[in-house]
Amino acid sequence: MREILKELEAWSGAGNDLALATVVRTVGSSPRPVGSKMLMSARGDLAGSVSGGCVEGAVLEVAEQVMETGRPRHLRFGVADEEAWAVGLSCGGTIQVFLERVGSAGLDTGPSVHDLAGLAAAGARGVVVTRVGLAEDQGGTAESVAGDPNGGARLHIDSEGSVQGSLGSVSLDAAARREASRRQQTAGKGGGSGLSEVEGVQLFFEILAPRPRLVIVGAVHIAISLARLAREMDFSVTVVDARDRFATRERFPDVEELLVGWPGEVMEELELDDASHVVVITHDPKLDNPALRVALSRPVPYVGALGSRRTHERRLGALRSDGVGEAELARIHAPIGLDIGARTPAEIALATMAQIVAVRRGASTS
């Protein structure tokens, strides 16, 4: 949702008719993952994408009907091998897309598209469940019409378990909550957002999570490339350093936060949670070690530290002397990054971001 927030706000304010397309399922090759969105206006504006270009035209045609009638559509597109090759895939696949009019009257039994946008912008946690069709409606072709009169009904389950909206029945809502809980628990391990059949109804489960955050301790040259890569991957970036000559806006023009102060003290004030990732790269123990102690005391999924194996052994000894336990020390990724033979600052930044992504996706980092 974050990729179309600016356009949603601007185009809605201009009084345009809008439609939103969401990828709810992919089979085989797909240029865009489940959850990808494309916003369309009646005057032909586009933001976001649901494919590499192979189905956008067909989606836009159906979107015109959705904007006119207000009825959502659940579509299935087969991507032929030759089309797949044209958009950079080795072979074809199937993409299922759910189309809805933004602000459709009479169908919003739960949060609207604008409500979802607000949740995404605020970094809210939870699950949004959308009813996209009946069990026999596996996504029609662009010419067919979805047959579920309750299509578009929505349920929002927030991080505290509170529920807003309904999918059409008490039993379906309860079953959807159980499936939502299962998907949250297995996110990153084959779970997460996706389509499920529940009590004869096709439901799309979309996991809401805060924007991932990268905290870089050390405004050194590697940090410049690392911040740039992280921003490209939609991370919020915070750079921390005690040296104001290094931590400047000229060197880091696009990061969300640039904090000057002793890293250990600054890190104590940061809200480090399971959406945060910490990289410590000053190569100076009096700056690195206090920052590591704080990071290891928080539930962050990734903590990386720059330095050779010998440097890391000395670091571990110092941290042990400060009372850091073995379980916490084992969480440090050092030497930092995947082993790609990196030597230059840009290559080290690439290896580090690759390792962070691997941790986020539950992939091997060895």
C-alpha positions as CSV (number, residue, x, y, z in Angstrom):
1,M,0.0,0.0,0.0
2,R,2.9,2.4,0.8
3,E,3.9,2.6,-2.9
4,I,0.6,4.4,-3.9
5,L,-0.1,6.5,-0.8
6,K,0.9,9.9,-2.3
7,E,-1.1,9.3,-5.4
8,L,-4.1,8.1,-3.5
9,E,-4.2,11.2,-1.4
10,A,-3.6,13.6,-4.4
11,W,-6.0,12.0,-6.8
12,S,-8.8,11.5,-4.2
13,G,-8.5,15.2,-3.3
14,A,-9.0,16.1,-7.0
15,G,-12.4,14.3,-7.0
16,N,-11.4,11.5,-9.4
17,D,-13.0,8.2,-9.7
18,L,-10.4,5.6,-8.7
19,A,-9.9,1.9,-8.7
20,L,-7.4,-0.2,-6.8
21,A,-5.9,-3.5,-8.0
22,T,-4.2,-5.9,-5.6
23,V,-2.2,-9.1,-6.5
24,V,-3.8,-11.7,-4.3
25,R,-2.2,-14.9,-5.7
26,T,0.6,-15.9,-8.1
27,V,1.5,-19.3,-9.6
28,G,4.8,-19.9,-11.3
29,S,6.8,-16.9,-12.4
30,S,5.5,-13.4,-11.4
31,P,7.3,-10.1,-11.7
32,R,5.4,-8.6,-8.7
33,P,4.8,-10.3,-5.3
34,V,1.4,-10.9,-3.6
35,G,0.1,-7.7,-2.1
36,S,1.5,-5.5,-4.9
37,K,-1.0,-2.7,-5.8
38,M,-1.8,-0.5,-8.7
39,L,-4.0,2.6,-8.4
40,M,-5.9,3.9,-11.5
41,S,-8.0,7.0,-12.1
42,A,-10.9,7.5,-14.6
43,R,-8.7,9.9,-16.6
44,G,-6.0,7.2,-17.1
45,D,-3.5,7.9,-14.4
46,L,-1.5,4.9,-13.0
47,A,0.6,4.4,-9.9
48,G,2.2,1.2,-8.7
49,S,2.1,-2.0,-10.7
50,V,0.7,-5.5,-10.6
51,S,3.0,-7.0,-13.2
52,G,6.0,-6.2,-15.3
53,G,3.7,-4.7,-17.9
54,C,2.2,-7.9,-19.3
55,V,-1.4,-7.5,-17.8
56,E,-1.6,-3.8,-16.8
57,G,-3.6,-2.9,-20.0
58,A,-6.2,-5.6,-19.3
59,V,-6.5,-4.6,-15.7
60,L,-7.0,-1.0,-16.7
61,E,-9.9,-2.0,-19.0
62,V,-11.7,-3.8,-16.3
63,A,-10.9,-1.0,-13.8
64,E,-13.0,1.3,-16.0
65,Q,-16.0,-1.0,-15.5
66,V,-15.3,-1.3,-11.7
67,M,-15.2,2.5,-11.4
68,E,-18.5,2.8,-13.3
69,T,-20.5,0.0,-11.5
70,G,-18.8,0.0,-8.1
71,R,-18.8,-3.8,-8.2
72,P,-15.4,-5.5,-7.4
73,R,-13.9,-8.0,-9.7
74,H,-11.6,-11.0,-9.1
75,L,-9.5,-11.7,-12.2
76,R,-7.1,-14.4,-13.3
77,F,-4.5,-13.7,-16.0
78,G,-2.3,-16.3,-17.6
79,V,1.1,-15.0,-18.6
80,A,2.3,-16.8,-21.8
81,D,5.9,-17.7,-22.1
82,E,6.6,-15.1,-24.8
83,E,5.0,-12.4,-22.7
84,A,6.9,-13.5,-19.6
85,W,10.2,-13.3,-21.6
86,A,9.3,-9.7,-22.6
87,V,9.1,-8.6,-19.0
88,G,12.2,-10.5,-17.8
89,L,10.9,-13.9,-16.7
90,S,12.1,-17.2,-17.9
91,C,8.6,-18.7,-18.2
92,G,5.0,-17.8,-17.8
93,G,2.7,-18.1,-14.8
94,T,-0.7,-17.0,-13.4
95,I,-1.6,-13.8,-11.6
96,Q,-4.8,-13.3,-9.7
97,V,-5.9,-9.7,-9.2
98,F,-8.7,-8.2,-7.1
99,L,-10.1,-4.9,-8.4
100,E,-12.3,-2.6,-6.3
101,R,-13.5,1.0,-6.6
102,V,-12.1,3.3,-4.1
103,G,-14.9,4.4,-1.8
104,S,-17.6,2.1,-3.2
105,A,-20.9,2.7,-1.4
106,G,-22.7,-0.2,0.2
107,L,-19.8,-2.6,0.2
108,D,-17.7,-1.2,3.0
109,T,-18.6,-3.4,6.0
110,G,-15.1,-2.8,7.2
111,P,-12.2,-0.4,6.6
112,S,-12.2,1.5,3.3
113,V,-9.2,1.8,1.0
114,H,-8.6,5.2,2.6
115,D,-8.6,3.6,6.0
116,L,-6.1,1.0,4.9
117,A,-3.9,3.8,3.5
118,G,-4.0,5.5,6.9
119,L,-3.0,2.2,8.6
120,A,-0.1,1.7,6.2
121,A,1.1,5.3,6.6
122,A,1.0,5.0,10.4
123,G,3.0,1.7,10.4
124,A,0.1,-0.2,12.0
125,R,0.3,-3.9,12.8
126,G,-2.5,-6.3,12.2
127,V,-4.2,-8.2,9.4
128,V,-6.8,-7.0,6.8
129,V,-9.0,-9.8,5.3
130,T,-10.8,-9.0,2.1
131,R,-13.6,-11.2,0.6
132,V,-12.7,-11.6,-3.1
133,G,-15.0,-14.4,-4.2
134,L,-16.8,-17.7,-3.6
135,A,-14.8,-21.0,-3.6
136,E,-15.8,-21.8,-7.2
137,D,-14.7,-18.3,-8.3
138,Q,-11.0,-18.9,-8.6
139,G,-10.5,-15.6,-10.5
140,G,-12.4,-15.2,-13.7
141,T,-10.8,-14.0,-17.0
142,A,-11.0,-10.4,-17.9
143,E,-14.3,-10.9,-19.6
144,S,-16.1,-12.7,-16.7
145,V,-17.8,-11.2,-13.6
146,A,-17.2,-12.4,-10.1
147,G,-20.3,-14.0,-8.6
148,D,-20.0,-13.2,-4.9
149,P,-22.6,-10.6,-3.9
150,N,-20.5,-9.9,-0.7
151,G,-17.3,-9.4,-2.7
152,G,-15.3,-6.6,-1.2
153,A,-16.4,-7.1,2.4
154,R,-13.5,-6.5,4.7
155,L,-12.3,-7.4,8.2
156,H,-9.5,-5.6,10.1
157,I,-7.8,-7.3,13.0
158,D,-5.5,-4.9,14.9
159,S,-2.4,-5.8,16.9
160,E,-4.5,-6.0,20.1
161,G,-7.0,-8.5,18.5
162,S,-9.8,-6.0,18.1
163,V,-12.0,-6.5,15.1
164,Q,-13.6,-4.0,12.7
165,G,-16.0,-5.0,10.0
166,S,-17.4,-8.3,8.8
167,L,-17.0,-10.8,6.0
168,G,-20.7,-11.8,5.9
169,S,-21.2,-14.1,8.9
170,V,-20.1,-14.6,12.5
171,S,-18.7,-18.1,11.7
172,L,-16.7,-16.8,8.7
173,D,-15.3,-13.9,10.7
174,A,-14.2,-16.3,13.5
175,A,-12.6,-18.7,11.0
176,A,-10.9,-15.8,9.3
177,R,-9.4,-14.7,12.6
178,R,-7.9,-18.1,13.2
179,E,-6.4,-18.2,9.7
180,A,-5.1,-14.6,10.2
181,S,-3.4,-15.7,13.4
182,R,-1.8,-18.7,11.7
183,R,-0.5,-16.5,8.9
184,Q,1.0,-13.9,11.3
185,Q,2.8,-16.7,13.2
186,T,4.3,-18.1,10.0
187,A,5.1,-14.8,8.2
188,G,8.4,-15.1,6.4
189,K,8.3,-18.9,6.6
190,G,5.7,-19.7,3.8
191,G,3.0,-17.7,5.6
192,G,2.2,-14.0,5.5
193,S,-0.1,-12.4,3.0
194,G,-2.0,-14.6,0.6
195,L,-5.2,-16.1,-0.6
196,S,-7.1,-18.9,1.4
197,E,-10.4,-20.7,1.0
198,V,-12.3,-20.4,4.3
199,E,-15.8,-21.9,4.6
200,G,-16.3,-21.9,0.9
201,V,-15.1,-18.3,0.4
202,Q,-12.0,-16.9,-1.2
203,L,-10.3,-14.6,1.3
204,F,-7.2,-12.4,0.8
205,F,-5.1,-12.0,4.0
206,E,-2.9,-8.9,4.0
207,I,-0.4,-8.7,6.8
208,L,0.1,-5.1,8.1
209,A,3.6,-4.3,9.5
210,P,5.6,-1.2,10.1
211,R,8.1,-0.1,7.5
212,P,11.4,-1.8,8.1
213,R,14.0,0.3,9.8
214,L,17.8,0.3,9.5
215,V,19.9,1.9,12.2
216,I,23.5,2.5,11.1
217,V,25.9,3.3,13.9
218,G,28.9,5.0,12.2
219,A,28.6,7.7,9.5
220,V,31.5,6.3,7.6
221,H,31.9,5.8,3.9
222,I,30.3,2.4,3.9
223,A,27.2,3.9,5.5
224,I,26.6,6.2,2.6
225,S,26.2,3.3,0.2
226,L,24.3,1.3,2.8
227,A,21.8,4.1,3.5
228,R,21.2,4.5,-0.3
229,L,20.6,0.8,-0.8
230,A,18.3,0.6,2.3
231,R,16.2,3.5,1.0
232,E,15.9,1.8,-2.3
233,M,14.4,-1.2,-0.5
234,D,11.9,1.0,1.4
235,F,13.7,1.0,4.7
236,S,13.5,3.9,7.1
237,V,17.1,4.9,7.8
238,T,18.6,6.3,11.0
239,V,22.3,7.2,11.1
240,V,24.0,7.6,14.5
241,D,27.6,9.0,15.1
242,A,29.3,11.0,17.8
243,R,31.4,12.9,15.2
244,D,29.4,15.8,13.7
245,R,32.0,16.1,10.9
246,F,30.8,12.8,9.6
247,A,27.1,12.9,10.4
248,T,26.1,15.7,8.0
249,R,23.2,16.2,5.7
250,E,25.6,16.7,2.8
251,R,26.8,13.1,3.3
252,F,23.4,11.7,4.1
253,P,20.8,13.9,2.4
254,D,17.9,11.3,2.3
255,V,17.9,9.5,5.6
256,E,15.0,10.0,8.0
257,E,17.1,10.6,11.0
258,L,20.6,11.9,11.5
259,L,21.5,11.7,15.2
260,V,24.8,13.1,16.6
261,G,25.8,11.8,20.0
262,W,27.4,8.9,21.8
263,P,25.9,5.8,20.1
264,G,25.2,3.9,23.4
265,E,23.3,6.9,24.8
266,V,21.4,7.6,21.5
267,M,20.4,4.0,21.1
268,E,18.9,3.9,24.5
269,E,16.4,6.5,23.4
270,L,15.4,4.8,20.1
271,E,12.4,2.5,19.9
272,L,14.1,-0.7,18.6
273,D,11.6,-3.4,17.9
274,D,11.2,-6.4,15.6
275,A,11.0,-4.1,12.6
276,S,14.4,-2.6,13.4
277,H,17.8,-3.8,12.1
278,V,21.1,-2.5,13.5
279,V,24.4,-2.2,11.8
280,V,27.5,-1.1,13.8
281,I,30.4,0.0,11.5
282,T,32.5,2.7,13.2
283,H,35.3,0.2,13.8
284,D,35.9,1.9,17.2
285,P,35.2,-0.1,20.3
286,K,34.2,2.9,22.4
287,L,31.5,3.7,19.9
288,D,30.6,0.2,18.6
289,N,30.4,-1.8,21.9
290,P,27.9,0.4,23.8
291,A,25.7,0.4,20.7
292,L,25.9,-3.4,20.5
293,R,25.0,-3.8,24.2
294,V,21.8,-1.8,23.6
295,A,20.9,-3.5,20.4
296,L,21.3,-7.0,21.9
297,S,19.0,-6.1,24.7
298,R,16.1,-5.4,22.3
299,P,14.1,-7.7,20.1
300,V,15.7,-6.6,16.8
301,P,16.0,-9.5,14.3
302,Y,19.4,-8.4,12.8
303,V,22.5,-7.1,14.5
304,G,25.6,-6.8,12.3
305,A,29.1,-5.6,13.2
306,L,32.0,-4.6,10.9
307,G,35.4,-6.1,11.5
308,S,37.7,-9.1,11.0
309,R,37.3,-12.4,12.9
310,R,40.2,-11.3,15.1
311,T,38.5,-8.0,15.8
312,H,35.3,-9.7,16.5
313,E,36.9,-12.1,19.1
314,R,38.2,-9.0,21.0
315,R,34.8,-7.5,20.7
316,L,33.1,-10.6,22.2
317,G,35.6,-10.6,25.1
318,A,34.8,-7.0,25.9
319,L,31.1,-7.5,25.8
320,R,31.4,-10.7,28.0
321,S,33.2,-8.6,30.5
322,D,30.3,-6.1,30.4
323,G,27.9,-8.9,31.3
324,V,26.4,-9.7,27.8
325,G,25.4,-13.4,27.7
326,E,26.4,-16.0,25.1
327,A,22.9,-16.2,23.6
328,E,22.9,-12.5,22.9
329,L,26.5,-12.6,21.6
330,A,25.5,-15.3,19.1
331,R,23.0,-13.0,17.5
332,I,25.8,-10.8,16.1
333,H,26.5,-11.2,12.4
334,A,30.2,-10.8,12.1
335,P,32.2,-10.5,9.9
336,I,29.2,-8.5,8.6
337,G,27.4,-9.4,5.4
338,L,27.1,-12.4,3.1
339,D,30.4,-13.8,1.9
340,I,30.5,-12.4,-1.7
341,G,34.2,-11.5,-1.5
342,A,33.3,-7.8,-0.9
343,R,36.2,-5.4,-0.7
344,T,35.0,-1.9,-1.6
345,P,32.6,0.2,0.6
346,A,29.8,-0.3,-1.9
347,E,30.4,-4.1,-2.1
348,I,30.4,-4.4,1.7
349,A,27.1,-2.4,1.8
350,L,25.6,-4.7,-0.8
351,A,26.7,-7.8,1.1
352,T,25.2,-6.4,4.3
353,M,21.9,-5.5,2.8
354,A,21.7,-9.0,1.2
355,Q,22.2,-10.5,4.6
356,I,19.6,-8.3,6.2
357,V,17.1,-9.3,3.5
358,A,18.0,-13.0,4.0
359,V,17.2,-12.7,7.7
360,R,13.9,-10.9,7.0
361,R,12.9,-13.6,4.5
362,G,14.0,-16.5,6.7
363,A,16.7,-17.6,4.2
364,S,20.1,-19.0,5.0
365,T,22.8,-16.5,5.8
366,S,25.7,-19.1,6.0
